[in-house]
């Protein structure tokens, strides 16, 4: 894995945001669990293309993508 994706716990509980994250991610890193909360599909993390669609879809500061090889964090 070369990235780490984090969703703020409060944002992860937002069912509308969970659905939106699942819809915008082209490589299925996000899905909604049985309660509608956003969860990260760990086995898909290595497919990330760093498109930042998840970052743009979420409120500022709610989704962060960290490049583990450089330490750079993508967020807004």
Buried (B, 14 or more C-beta within 10 A) or exposed (E): EEBBBBBBEEBBBBEEBBBBBBEBBEEEBBBBEEEEBBBBBEEBBEEBEEEBBBBEBBEEEBBBBBBEEEEEEBBE
